[in-house]
Amino acid sequence: MYVCSCFGITEAQVKKHADAGACTPRQIASACKAGTDCGGCVRRIQALLGRDCSRRDLTGQQRESAAASVTHPVPAAAPLAA
């Protein structure tokens, strides 16, 4: 069954990447692009990983969550010359 119709990624392919060590949707996206176009499959990928990936590293997940929540300051524009 297809998980990501944008890139034609199947459940079997997601499971293969999970078996190879991908334990987050971001890691699956890096491996095969699933979840990087419309994003409609990300929850399905999370569900598959929740069942299939028993090697989750909580510290790695916390680092990813922290990195995702960091906002980068926007540099101030240079003042306009008069």
N, C-alpha and C positions, 0 to 999 in steps of 0.2 A: 504494500500500500504506500502511496506517495505521502510524504510528510510535507515537503516543500515543492509546490507545483511550479513556482517561478524558476527553479533550477533543476527540477526533476529528481529530487533526492528522496529516496525511499527509507522506510523504517529500518530495513536491513543495513543500509549505508550508515545511518545514524548509529545503529548498534555496533557496526564495525569500527567506527571512529571512537565510540565509547570504550570498546574493548581495547583499542590502541592507546587509551589514556585521556581522551577528551571527556571532561566531566561537567562542563558548563555549556550553555548555549553559545557563548562567545567562542569557546574552543571549537565547537562544532562548526560555527560560521567560518572560523579560520581554516578549518580543514576542508570544507566543501561549499562554502557560501550560503548554506541554508540559513534562512532568517535574515539575510542582509538586504533583501529587496523590499517586499511589502510588509514583512514582519508578521504576517498572519500565522506562521507555523511555529513561532517561538514558544508558545505555551505547549504545543504538542511535543516539541523537542524537550522542554523542561520535564514534561510528564514521562517521556521515554527515559530520560536520564535519571529521573527520580527512582525508577524501577530498576534500571540496568546498571547504574554506576555506583558501585559500593565503595569506590576508592576516593570519595570526596574528601578533600583537604579543607577543613574549616578555616584554617588560617588563610589559605589561598582565596577562599570565597570572601572572607572578611576584607582582604586586600583589594579584591576586585570591586566589592561594594563601596569601599572607601574611595577608591580611585574614580569610580563612576559618579560619586557624589561631590567630588571636589570641583569647585567652580574656578575657572581661570579668570583673573582680573583682565579687564579690557584696558589696554594702554591708553593713556590720555592723548588726545589729539594735540598736535603742535599748535600753538597760538597763531592766529592769522596775522600776517604782517599788515601794518596800517598804511 
